[in-house]
Amino acid sequence: MATIEGTFEKASSFKIAIVVARFNDLITTKLLSGCLDCLSRHGINISESSNQLDVAWVPGAFELPIISQELARKANYDVVITLGAVIRGDTPHFDVVVSEASKGIATVSRETGLPIIFGVLTTDTMQQALERAGIKNNLGWSYALQALEMASLMKALD
Ligand code: INI
């Protein structure tokens, strides 16, 4: 029996792209800082001059799939992390944005064969989003960890 799983030992060698939505940037900048903190603590160079990390900004979560697709096709990343925040409030637009972002990201990931992490918070209120972006916990950190695990797992299957 083979046990196939990702590890974190070689995390410092990965090339990573992060795609961040500007919509609700109070939340997404916090997710990004949590994400960068995790990557840095796993040995990834997060400086401006780093050649193992790129950060792309898009208007909103709806645009995360297309830019993830471009990055997945054009550059040699081990994993892409998407970050966004969609807050329900009382608008039905919420369901459209969440649905397109989630389906789009899943499709791009399967079609390119590159792990793409779904780091989009979907909450009913801004308060819930703030709690997940640092007040209680920063899910940006978890998304980065999941990215490192998936990049490693893909290599284990090579
Ligand atoms: N984009 C978000 O990232 N979060 C939201 O909560 C949101 N809401 O509520 O509308 C949102 N809309 C913008 C959308 O992602 C696109 O950028 C826009 O429709 C242009 O295509």
Backbone and ligand atoms as CSV (ligand in chain L), in Angstrom:
chain,resi,resn,atom,element,x,y,z
A,1,MET,N,N,0.837,-1.194,0.000
A,1,MET,CA,C,0.000,0.000,0.000
A,1,MET,C,C,0.869,1.240,0.000
A,2,ALA,N,N,0.539,2.189,-0.856
A,2,ALA,CA,C,1.262,3.456,-0.867
A,2,ALA,C,C,0.441,4.509,-0.140
A,3,THR,N,N,1.092,5.240,0.745
A,3,THR,CA,C,0.434,6.407,1.351
A,3,THR,C,C,0.979,7.639,0.645
A,4,ILE,N,N,0.112,8.342,0.002
A,4,ILE,CA,C,0.550,9.503,-0.779
A,4,ILE,C,C,0.018,10.756,-0.101
A,5,GLU,N,N,0.946,11.615,0.320
A,5,GLU,CA,C,0.497,12.834,0.980
A,5,GLU,C,C,1.523,13.941,0.809
A,6,GLY,N,N,1.073,15.152,1.011
A,6,GLY,CA,C,1.971,16.298,0.932
A,6,GLY,C,C,2.696,16.503,2.249
A,7,THR,N,N,3.911,17.056,2.159
A,7,THR,CA,C,4.659,17.400,3.370
A,7,THR,C,C,5.089,18.867,3.238
A,8,PHE,N,N,5.751,19.365,4.245
A,8,PHE,CA,C,6.138,20.780,4.209
A,8,PHE,C,C,7.657,20.948,4.150
A,9,GLU,N,N,8.385,19.830,4.010
A,9,GLU,CA,C,9.849,19.900,4.081
A,9,GLU,C,C,10.479,20.710,2.965
A,10,LYS,N,N,9.912,20.613,1.760
A,10,LYS,CA,C,10.528,21.300,0.628
A,10,LYS,C,C,9.754,22.560,0.231
A,11,ALA,N,N,8.949,23.041,1.155
A,11,ALA,CA,C,8.083,24.193,0.849
A,11,ALA,C,C,8.870,25.390,0.351
A,12,SER,N,N,10.078,25.557,0.887
A,12,SER,CA,C,10.854,26.764,0.558
A,12,SER,C,C,11.283,26.811,-0.899
A,13,SER,N,N,11.126,25.712,-1.635
A,13,SER,CA,C,11.568,25.683,-3.043
A,13,SER,C,C,10.425,26.003,-4.016
A,14,PHE,N,N,9.211,26.152,-3.517
A,14,PHE,CA,C,8.070,26.301,-4.436
A,14,PHE,C,C,7.973,27.694,-5.034
A,15,LYS,N,N,7.417,27.718,-6.265
A,15,LYS,CA,C,7.095,28.999,-6.917
A,15,LYS,C,C,5.564,29.156,-6.845
A,16,ILE,N,N,5.143,30.290,-6.331
A,16,ILE,CA,C,3.728,30.470,-5.973
A,16,ILE,C,C,3.182,31.784,-6.529
A,17,ALA,N,N,1.941,31.733,-6.994
A,17,ALA,CA,C,1.241,32.974,-7.366
A,17,ALA,C,C,0.038,33.137,-6.452
A,18,ILE,N,N,-0.206,34.381,-6.066
A,18,ILE,CA,C,-1.404,34.699,-5.288
A,18,ILE,C,C,-2.220,35.681,-6.120
A,19,VAL,N,N,-3.508,35.397,-6.277
A,19,VAL,CA,C,-4.404,36.320,-6.982
A,19,VAL,C,C,-5.385,36.862,-5.944
A,20,VAL,N,N,-5.417,38.178,-5.789
A,20,VAL,CA,C,-6.206,38.798,-4.723
A,20,VAL,C,C,-7.264,39.725,-5.312
A,21,ALA,N,N,-8.477,39.643,-4.788
A,21,ALA,CA,C,-9.558,40.541,-5.210
A,21,ALA,C,C,-9.506,41.836,-4.398
A,22,ARG,N,N,-9.674,42.977,-5.112
A,22,ARG,CA,C,-9.697,44.269,-4.413
A,22,ARG,C,C,-11.041,44.524,-3.718
A,23,PHE,N,N,-12.114,43.919,-4.207
A,23,PHE,CA,C,-13.438,44.105,-3.593
A,23,PHE,C,C,-13.360,43.634,-2.138
A,24,ASN,N,N,-13.906,44.412,-1.235
A,24,ASN,CA,C,-13.777,44.121,0.204
A,24,ASN,C,C,-12.310,44.052,0.615
A,25,ASP,N,N,-11.530,45.048,0.178
A,25,ASP,CA,C,-10.081,44.957,0.434
A,25,ASP,C,C,-9.720,45.093,1.910
A,26,LEU,N,N,-10.642,45.579,2.720
A,26,LEU,CA,C,-10.392,45.556,4.168
A,26,LEU,C,C,-10.124,44.116,4.613
A,27,ILE,N,N,-10.850,43.190,4.002
A,27,ILE,CA,C,-10.716,41.764,4.332
A,27,ILE,C,C,-9.580,41.117,3.522
A,28,THR,N,N,-9.552,41.386,2.220
A,28,THR,CA,C,-8.606,40.629,1.385
A,28,THR,C,C,-7.147,41.004,1.666
A,29,THR,N,N,-6.898,42.266,2.069
A,29,THR,CA,C,-5.511,42.613,2.415
A,29,THR,C,C,-5.091,41.882,3.691
A,30,LYS,N,N,-6.039,41.656,4.582
A,30,LYS,CA,C,-5.735,40.891,5.810
A,30,LYS,C,C,-5.474,39.415,5.465
A,31,LEU,N,N,-6.275,38.878,4.550
A,31,LEU,CA,C,-6.045,37.485,4.131
A,31,LEU,C,C,-4.656,37.374,3.494
A,32,LEU,N,N,-4.314,38.395,2.678
A,32,LEU,CA,C,-3.004,38.371,2.023
A,32,LEU,C,C,-1.887,38.423,3.060
A,33,SER,N,N,-2.022,39.263,4.068
A,33,SER,CA,C,-0.921,39.328,5.030
A,33,SER,C,C,-0.793,38.025,5.813
A,34,GLY,N,N,-1.913,37.368,6.124
A,34,GLY,CA,C,-1.833,36.059,6.792
A,34,GLY,C,C,-1.170,35.024,5.899
A,35,CYS,N,N,-1.521,35.080,4.638
A,35,CYS,CA,C,-0.973,34.152,3.644
A,35,CYS,C,C,0.555,34.339,3.531
A,36,LEU,N,N,0.975,35.601,3.416
A,36,LEU,CA,C,2.408,35.890,3.271
A,36,LEU,C,C,3.171,35.488,4.528
A,37,ASP,N,N,2.556,35.682,5.676
A,37,ASP,CA,C,3.226,35.302,6.925
A,37,ASP,C,C,3.491,33.797,6.947
A,38,CYS,N,N,2.499,33.010,6.545
A,38,CYS,CA,C,2.676,31.550,6.511
A,38,CYS,C,C,3.759,31.153,5.514
A,39,LEU,N,N,3.720,31.752,4.315
A,39,LEU,CA,C,4.710,31.383,3.293
A,39,LEU,C,C,6.115,31.747,3.774
A,40,SER,N,N,6.246,32.929,4.352
A,40,SER,CA,C,7.552,33.377,4.836
A,40,SER,C,C,8.083,32.432,5.911
A,41,ARG,N,N,7.193,32.011,6.812
A,41,ARG,CA,C,7.637,31.128,7.897
A,41,ARG,C,C,7.944,29.711,7.406
A,42,HIS,N,N,7.574,29.426,6.169
A,42,HIS,CA,C,7.953,28.139,5.568
A,42,HIS,C,C,9.101,28.312,4.580
A,43,GLY,N,N,9.792,29.433,4.674
A,43,GLY,CA,C,11.043,29.602,3.926
A,43,GLY,C,C,10.914,30.227,2.556
A,44,ILE,N,N,9.724,30.698,2.208
A,44,ILE,CA,C,9.559,31.321,0.885
A,44,ILE,C,C,9.939,32.796,0.964
A,45,ASN,N,N,10.694,33.222,-0.042
A,45,ASN,CA,C,11.113,34.622,-0.092
A,45,ASN,C,C,9.917,35.471,-0.525
A,46,ILE,N,N,9.434,36.324,0.368
A,46,ILE,CA,C,8.258,37.142,0.031
A,46,ILE,C,C,8.641,38.597,-0.235
A,47,SER,N,N,9.943,38.842,-0.431
A,47,SER,CA,C,10.376,40.223,-0.660
A,47,SER,C,C,9.977,40.686,-2.056
A,48,GLU,N,N,10.040,41.992,-2.278
A,48,GLU,CA,C,9.712,42.585,-3.587
A,48,GLU,C,C,10.542,41.965,-4.700
A,49,SER,N,N,11.787,41.596,-4.385
A,49,SER,CA,C,12.692,41.067,-5.418
A,49,SER,C,C,12.586,39.539,-5.571
A,50,SER,N,N,11.650,38.933,-4.854
A,50,SER,CA,C,11.545,37.467,-4.892
A,50,SER,C,C,11.224,36.956,-6.295
A,51,ASN,N,N,11.895,35.868,-6.680
A,51,ASN,CA,C,11.540,35.239,-7.957
A,51,ASN,C,C,10.739,33.959,-7.722
A,52,GLN,N,N,10.255,33.775,-6.482
A,52,GLN,CA,C,9.431,32.587,-6.237
A,52,GLN,C,C,8.012,32.957,-5.792
A,53,LEU,N,N,7.687,34.243,-5.853
A,53,LEU,CA,C,6.339,34.658,-5.462
A,53,LEU,C,C,5.893,35.840,-6.319
A,54,ASP,N,N,4.689,35.734,-6.878
A,54,ASP,CA,C,4.076,36.855,-7.594
A,54,ASP,C,C,2.682,37.085,-7.009
A,55,VAL,N,N,2.276,38.343,-6.934
A,55,VAL,CA,C,0.946,38.688,-6.431
A,55,VAL,C,C,0.225,39.497,-7.507
A,56,ALA,N,N,-0.938,39.007,-7.931
A,56,ALA,CA,C,-1.736,39.702,-8.951
A,56,ALA,C,C,-3.037,40.184,-8.298
A,57,TRP,N,N,-3.489,41.378,-8.689
A,57,TRP,CA,C,-4.726,41.951,-8.138
A,57,TRP,C,C,-5.800,41.971,-9.209
A,58,VAL,N,N,-7.020,41.590,-8.824
A,58,VAL,CA,C,-8.166,41.640,-9.743
A,58,VAL,C,C,-9.274,42.468,-9.079
A,59,PRO,N,N,-10.251,42.965,-9.873
A,59,PRO,CA,C,-11.291,43.815,-9.273
A,59,PRO,C,C,-12.128,43.103,-8.202
A,60,GLY,N,N,-12.578,41.892,-8.509
A,60,GLY,CA,C,-13.436,41.189,-7.554
A,60,GLY,C,C,-13.276,39.687,-7.710
A,61,ALA,N,N,-13.980,38.941,-6.853
A,61,ALA,CA,C,-13.858,37.485,-6.857
A,61,ALA,C,C,-14.250,36.877,-8.203
A,62,PHE,N,N,-15.152,37.544,-8.893
A,62,PHE,CA,C,-15.598,37.039,-10.196
A,62,PHE,C,C,-14.430,36.912,-11.177
A,63,GLU,N,N,-13.429,37.773,-11.037
A,63,GLU,CA,C,-12.284,37.776,-11.966
A,63,GLU,C,C,-11.147,36.842,-11.528
A,64,LEU,N,N,-11.297,36.190,-10.394
A,64,LEU,CA,C,-10.206,35.309,-9.930
A,64,LEU,C,C,-9.913,34.172,-10.915
A,65,PRO,N,N,-10.937,33.524,-11.494
A,65,PRO,CA,C,-10.639,32.371,-12.372
A,65,PRO,C,C,-9.822,32.731,-13.605
A,66,ILE,N,N,-10.172,33.822,-14.292
A,66,ILE,CA,C,-9.485,34.084,-15.562
A,66,ILE,C,C,-8.014,34.439,-15.344
A,67,ILE,N,N,-7.744,35.178,-14.286
A,67,ILE,CA,C,-6.333,35.536,-14.063
A,67,ILE,C,C,-5.562,34.322,-13.528
A,68,SER,N,N,-6.216,33.508,-12.723
A,68,SER,CA,C,-5.573,32.260,-12.289
A,68,SER,C,C,-5.232,31.401,-13.502
A,69,GLN,N,N,-6.148,31.380,-14.464
A,69,GLN,CA,C,-5.928,30.582,-15.683
A,69,GLN,C,C,-4.726,31.107,-16.473
A,70,GLU,N,N,-4.651,32.420,-16.624
A,70,GLU,CA,C,-3.526,33.009,-17.354
A,70,GLU,C,C,-2.207,32.678,-16.662
A,71,LEU,N,N,-2.192,32.830,-15.344
A,71,LEU,CA,C,-0.965,32.550,-14.594
A,71,LEU,C,C,-0.609,31.068,-14.692
A,72,ALA,N,N,-1.627,30.225,-14.579
A,72,ALA,CA,C,-1.374,28.774,-14.632
A,72,ALA,C,C,-0.794,28.367,-15.984
A,73,ARG,N,N,-1.236,29.047,-17.055
A,73,ARG,CA,C,-0.777,28.670,-18.388
A,73,ARG,C,C,0.574,29.271,-18.742
A,74,LYS,N,N,0.839,30.479,-18.237
A,74,LYS,CA,C,2.004,31.206,-18.732
A,74,LYS,C,C,3.252,31.028,-17.888
A,75,ALA,N,N,3.102,30.783,-16.621
A,75,ALA,CA,C,4.307,30.713,-15.804
A,75,ALA,C,C,4.348,29.376,-15.100
A,76,ASN,N,N,5.523,29.160,-14.569
A,76,ASN,CA,C,5.801,27.832,-14.103
A,76,ASN,C,C,5.594,27.723,-12.572
A,77,TYR,N,N,4.336,27.957,-12.158
A,77,TYR,CA,C,4.058,27.941,-10.713
A,77,TYR,C,C,3.763,26.518,-10.241
A,78,ASP,N,N,4.039,26.285,-8.962
A,78,ASP,CA,C,3.680,24.996,-8.355
A,78,ASP,C,C,2.250,25.030,-7.822
A,79,VAL,N,N,1.782,26.225,-7.497
A,79,VAL,CA,C,0.427,26.354,-6.952
A,79,VAL,C,C,0.000,27.816,-7.074
A,80,VAL,N,N,-1.313,28.013,-7.230
A,80,VAL,CA,C,-1.881,29.369,-7.237
A,80,VAL,C,C,-2.858,29.456,-6.061
A,81,ILE,N,N,-2.802,30.582,-5.364
A,81,ILE,CA,C,-3.734,30.818,-4.246
A,81,ILE,C,C,-4.654,31.971,-4.642
A,82,THR,N,N,-5.945,31.774,-4.553
A,82,THR,CA,C,-6.869,32.875,-4.812
A,82,THR,C,C,-7.392,33.399,-3.469
A,83,LEU,N,N,-7.535,34.708,-3.366
A,83,LEU,CA,C,-8.049,35.310,-2.133
A,83,LEU,C,C,-9.169,36.292,-2.474
A,84,GLY,N,N,-10.283,36.151,-1.805
A,84,GLY,CA,C,-11.401,37.059,-2.043
A,84,GLY,C,C,-12.333,37.035,-0.844
A,85,ALA,N,N,-13.296,37.937,-0.866
A,85,ALA,CA,C,-14.298,37.983,0.208
A,85,ALA,C,C,-15.620,38.388,-0.416
A,86,VAL,N,N,-16.594,37.511,-0.308
A,86,VAL,CA,C,-17.927,37.813,-0.821
A,86,VAL,C,C,-18.874,37.795,0.378
A,87,ILE,N,N,-19.510,38.956,0.598
A,87,ILE,CA,C,-20.343,39.130,1.798
A,87,ILE,C,C,-21.795,39.278,1.364
A,88,ARG,N,N,-22.637,38.429,1.921
A,88,ARG,CA,C,-24.000,38.323,1.408
A,88,ARG,C,C,-24.808,39.615,1.542
A,89,GLY,N,N,-24.787,40.216,2.743
A,89,GLY,CA,C,-25.653,41.376,2.943
A,89,GLY,C,C,-27.059,40.935,2.566
A,90,ASP,N,N,-27.755,41.737,1.758
A,90,ASP,CA,C,-29.075,41.266,1.318
A,90,ASP,C,C,-29.180,41.341,-0.202
A,91,THR,N,N,-28.074,41.031,-0.873
A,91,THR,CA,C,-28.104,41.066,-2.330
A,91,THR,C,C,-27.986,39.673,-2.956
A,92,PRO,N,N,-28.831,39.369,-3.930
A,92,PRO,CA,C,-28.752,38.071,-4.608
A,92,PRO,C,C,-27.494,37.951,-5.473
A,93,HIS,N,N,-26.843,39.100,-5.764
A,93,HIS,CA,C,-25.602,39.116,-6.527
A,93,HIS,C,C,-24.561,38.188,-5.874
A,94,PHE,N,N,-24.664,38.058,-4.554
A,94,PHE,CA,C,-23.766,37.197,-3.780
A,94,PHE,C,C,-23.670,35.809,-4.411
A,95,ASP,N,N,-24.836,35.211,-4.682
A,95,ASP,CA,C,-24.858,33.828,-5.181
A,95,ASP,C,C,-24.194,33.722,-6.548
A,96,VAL,N,N,-24.395,34.729,-7.382
A,96,VAL,CA,C,-23.800,34.714,-8.725
A,96,VAL,C,C,-22.275,34.794,-8.613
A,97,VAL,N,N,-21.793,35.730,-7.801
A,97,VAL,CA,C,-20.334,35.914,-7.680
A,97,VAL,C,C,-19.686,34.667,-7.076
A,98,VAL,N,N,-20.293,34.143,-6.014
A,98,VAL,CA,C,-19.715,32.960,-5.362
A,98,VAL,C,C,-19.725,31.763,-6.304
A,99,SER,N,N,-20.837,31.599,-6.989
A,99,SER,CA,C,-20.966,30.450,-7.880
A,99,SER,C,C,-19.947,30.518,-9.024
A,100,GLU,N,N,-19.835,31.690,-9.644
A,100,GLU,CA,C,-18.897,31.812,-10.766
A,100,GLU,C,C,-17.452,31.676,-10.291
A,101,ALA,N,N,-17.140,32.274,-9.146
A,101,ALA,CA,C,-15.761,32.188,-8.638
A,101,ALA,C,C,-15.418,30.737,-8.307
A,102,SER,N,N,-16.307,30.058,-7.604
A,102,SER,CA,C,-15.973,28.694,-7.174
A,102,SER,C,C,-15.931,27.724,-8.345
A,103,LYS,N,N,-16.929,27.817,-9.232
A,103,LYS,CA,C,-16.924,26.905,-10.398
A,103,LYS,C,C,-15.736,27.212,-11.293
A,104,GLY,N,N,-15.478,28.505,-11.484
A,104,GLY,CA,C,-14.378,28.914,-12.366
A,104,GLY,C,C,-13.034,28.433,-11.855
A,105,ILE,N,N,-12.815,28.602,-10.568
A,105,ILE,CA,C,-11.526,28.195,-9.994
A,105,ILE,C,C,-11.364,26.676,-10.082
A,106,ALA,N,N,-12.431,25.951,-9.775
A,106,ALA,CA,C,-12.362,24.483,-9.864
A,106,ALA,C,C,-12.089,24.038,-11.292
A,107,THR,N,N,-12.731,24.686,-12.250
A,107,THR,CA,C,-12.542,24.303,-13.656
A,107,THR,C,C,-11.111,24.577,-14.106
A,108,VAL,N,N,-10.613,25.766,-13.787
A,108,VAL,CA,C,-9.237,26.118,-14.185
A,108,VAL,C,C,-8.245,25.124,-13.569
A,109,SER,N,N,-8.460,24.791,-12.327
A,109,SER,CA,C,-7.545,23.877,-11.644
A,109,SER,C,C,-7.524,22.511,-12.345
A,110,ARG,N,N,-8.707,21.998,-12.638
A,110,ARG,CA,C,-8.766,20.687,-13.297
A,110,ARG,C,C,-8.207,20.754,-14.710
A,111,GLU,N,N,-8.535,21.823,-15.441
A,111,GLU,CA,C,-8.122,21.883,-16.852
A,111,GLU,C,C,-6.628,22.135,-17.014
A,112,THR,N,N,-6.027,22.863,-16.084
A,112,THR,CA,C,-4.585,23.132,-16.196
A,112,THR,C,C,-3.761,22.092,-15.432
A,113,GLY,N,N,-4.402,21.352,-14.540
A,113,GLY,CA,C,-3.669,20.361,-13.743
A,113,GLY,C,C,-2.834,21.005,-12.648
A,114,LEU,N,N,-3.118,22.263,-12.376
A,114,LEU,CA,C,-2.361,22.974,-11.335
A,114,LEU,C,C,-3.265,23.158,-10.116
A,115,PRO,N,N,-2.762,22.855,-8.915
A,115,PRO,CA,C,-3.617,23.113,-7.751
A,115,PRO,C,C,-3.887,24.613,-7.600
A,116,ILE,N,N,-5.147,24.953,-7.452
A,116,ILE,CA,C,-5.540,26.349,-7.226
A,116,ILE,C,C,-6.383,26.377,-5.960
A,117,ILE,N,N,-5.896,27.092,-4.984
A,117,ILE,CA,C,-6.552,27.099,-3.677
A,117,ILE,C,C,-7.708,28.091,-3.678
A,118,PHE,N,N,-8.856,27.639,-3.200
A,118,PHE,CA,C,-10.057,28.477,-3.130
A,118,PHE,C,C,-10.044,29.233,-1.799
A,119,GLY,N,N,-9.447,30.406,-1.834
A,119,GLY,CA,C,-9.325,31.212,-0.614
A,119,GLY,C,C,-10.317,32.354,-0.607
A,120,VAL,N,N,-11.559,32.017,-0.898
A,120,VAL,CA,C,-12.602,33.051,-0.960
A,120,VAL,C,C,-13.519,32.890,0.248
A,121,LEU,N,N,-13.518,33.893,1.106
A,121,LEU,CA,C,-14.444,33.870,2.243
A,121,LEU,C,C,-15.845,34.167,1.739
A,122,THR,N,N,-16.803,33.378,2.166
A,122,THR,CA,C,-18.205,33.648,1.812
A,122,THR,C,C,-18.963,33.731,3.135
A,123,THR,N,N,-19.378,34.933,3.478
A,123,THR,CA,C,-20.008,35.119,4.787
A,123,THR,C,C,-21.311,35.898,4.653
A,124,ASP,N,N,-22.106,35.848,5.701
A,124,ASP,CA,C,-23.359,36.614,5.718
A,124,ASP,C,C,-23.097,38.072,6.088
A,125,THR,N,N,-22.088,38.295,6.927
A,125,THR,CA,C,-21.859,39.661,7.422
A,125,THR,C,C,-20.374,40.023,7.369
A,126,MET,N,N,-20.128,41.341,7.395
A,126,MET,CA,C,-18.748,41.834,7.466
A,126,MET,C,C,-18.077,41.362,8.757
A,127,GLN,N,N,-18.848,41.331,9.836
A,127,GLN,CA,C,-18.298,40.876,11.121
A,127,GLN,C,C,-17.738,39.449,10.997
A,128,GLN,N,N,-18.498,38.579,10.353
A,128,GLN,CA,C,-18.022,37.196,10.176
A,128,GLN,C,C,-16.748,37.173,9.337
A,129,ALA,N,N,-16.717,38.023,8.313
A,129,ALA,CA,C,-15.523,38.067,7.457
A,129,ALA,C,C,-14.312,38.554,8.254
A,130,LEU,N,N,-14.519,39.600,9.056
A,130,LEU,CA,C,-13.411,40.127,9.877
A,130,LEU,C,C,-12.891,39.054,10.839
A,131,GLU,N,N,-13.821,38.286,11.402
A,131,GLU,CA,C,-13.397,37.240,12.341
A,131,GLU,C,C,-12.508,36.211,11.663
A,132,ARG,N,N,-12.797,35.940,10.375
A,132,ARG,CA,C,-12.012,34.919,9.650
A,132,ARG,C,C,-10.765,35.509,9.001
A,133,ALA,N,N,-10.649,36.822,9.053
A,133,ALA,CA,C,-9.501,37.474,8.409
A,133,ALA,C,C,-8.581,38.118,9.447
A,134,GLY,N,N,-8.652,37.639,10.670
A,134,GLY,CA,C,-7.675,38.115,11.635
A,134,GLY,C,C,-8.191,38.414,13.021
A,135,ILE,N,N,-9.468,38.826,13.162
A,135,ILE,CA,C,-9.925,39.167,14.515
A,135,ILE,C,C,-9.872,37.922,15.413
A,136,LYS,N,N,-10.384,36.808,14.889
A,136,LYS,CA,C,-10.291,35.557,15.657
A,136,LYS,C,C,-9.209,34.661,15.077
A,137,ASN,N,N,-9.223,34.529,13.775
A,137,ASN,CA,C,-8.334,33.590,13.089
A,137,ASN,C,C,-8.062,34.226,11.730
A,138,ASN,N,N,-6.926,33.930,11.135
A,138,ASN,CA,C,-6.710,34.463,9.776
A,138,ASN,C,C,-6.650,33.292,8.807
A,139,LEU,N,N,-7.721,33.099,8.062
A,139,LEU,CA,C,-7.770,31.954,7.139
A,139,LEU,C,C,-6.765,32.099,5.998
A,140,GLY,N,N,-6.227,33.312,5.796
A,140,GLY,CA,C,-5.163,33.474,4.791
A,140,GLY,C,C,-3.990,32.553,5.107
A,141,TRP,N,N,-3.709,32.401,6.398
A,141,TRP,CA,C,-2.623,31.520,6.840
A,141,TRP,C,C,-2.940,30.068,6.454
A,142,SER,N,N,-4.176,29.663,6.685
A,142,SER,CA,C,-4.578,28.283,6.359
A,142,SER,C,C,-4.534,28.040,4.857
A,143,TYR,N,N,-4.968,29.035,4.073
A,143,TYR,CA,C,-4.958,28.849,2.619
A,143,TYR,C,C,-3.515,28.639,2.130
A,144,ALA,N,N,-2.579,29.377,2.714
A,144,ALA,CA,C,-1.175,29.221,2.316
A,144,ALA,C,C,-0.673,27.808,2.670
A,145,LEU,N,N,-1.062,27.337,3.845
A,145,LEU,CA,C,-0.639,25.995,4.272
A,145,LEU,C,C,-1.220,24.930,3.335
A,146,GLN,N,N,-2.474,25.125,2.967
A,146,GLN,CA,C,-3.109,24.171,2.041
A,146,GLN,C,C,-2.423,24.208,0.675
A,147,ALA,N,N,-1.968,25.400,0.287
A,147,ALA,CA,C,-1.251,25.529,-0.984
A,147,ALA,C,C,0.067,24.748,-0.935
A,148,LEU,N,N,0.790,24.883,0.155
A,148,LEU,CA,C,2.077,24.174,0.274
A,148,LEU,C,C,1.850,22.663,0.278
A,149,GLU,N,N,0.801,22.231,0.957
A,149,GLU,CA,C,0.493,20.799,0.992
A,149,GLU,C,C,0.144,20.292,-0.405
A,150,MET,N,N,-0.665,21.035,-1.127
A,150,MET,CA,C,-1.075,20.597,-2.466
A,150,MET,C,C,0.085,20.611,-3.458
A,151,ALA,N,N,0.951,21.626,-3.369
A,151,ALA,CA,C,2.117,21.677,-4.268
A,151,ALA,C,C,2.995,20.448,-4.022
A,152,SER,N,N,3.183,20.122,-2.756
A,152,SER,CA,C,4.001,18.966,-2.397
A,152,SER,C,C,3.336,17.656,-2.842
A,153,LEU,N,N,2.031,17.578,-2.667
A,153,LEU,CA,C,1.293,16.366,-3.050
A,153,LEU,C,C,1.380,16.131,-4.557
A,154,MET,N,N,1.273,17.204,-5.336
A,154,MET,CA,C,1.366,17.063,-6.789
A,154,MET,C,C,2.750,16.531,-7.166
A,155,LYS,N,N,3.782,17.023,-6.480
A,155,LYS,CA,C,5.138,16.541,-6.785
A,155,LYS,C,C,5.297,15.072,-6.388
A,156,ALA,N,N,4.639,14.692,-5.292
A,156,ALA,CA,C,4.713,13.296,-4.854
A,156,ALA,C,C,4.097,12.358,-5.882
A,157,LEU,N,N,3.202,12.885,-6.697
A,157,LEU,CA,C,2.524,12.057,-7.714
A,157,LEU,C,C,3.246,12.074,-9.066
A,158,ASP,N,N,4.299,12.915,-9.173
A,158,ASP,CA,C,5.020,13.035,-10.450
A,158,ASP,C,C,5.641,11.701,-10.865
L,1,INI,N1,N,-16.851,40.927,-5.612
L,1,INI,C1,C,-16.310,40.430,-4.494
L,1,INI,O1,O,-15.133,40.014,-4.516
L,1,INI,N2,N,-17.034,40.349,-3.360
L,1,INI,C2,C,-18.344,40.774,-3.288
L,1,INI,O2,O,-18.952,40.689,-2.186
L,1,INI,C3,C,-18.951,41.302,-4.460
L,1,INI,N3,N,-20.317,41.745,-4.428
L,1,INI,O3,O,-20.976,41.710,-3.380
L,1,INI,O4,O,-20.864,42.164,-5.450
L,1,INI,C4,C,-18.159,41.367,-5.634
L,1,INI,N4,N,-18.657,41.880,-6.778
L,1,INI,C5,C,-17.817,42.291,-7.876
L,1,INI,C6,C,-17.523,41.162,-8.830
L,1,INI,O5,O,-16.625,40.226,-8.242
L,1,INI,C7,C,-16.854,41.681,-10.118
L,1,INI,O6,O,-15.622,42.277,-9.819
L,1,INI,C8,C,-17.732,42.693,-10.886
L,1,INI,O7,O,-19.045,42.204,-11.069
L,1,INI,C9,C,-17.108,42.999,-12.287
L,1,INI,O8,O,-17.061,41.819,-13.091
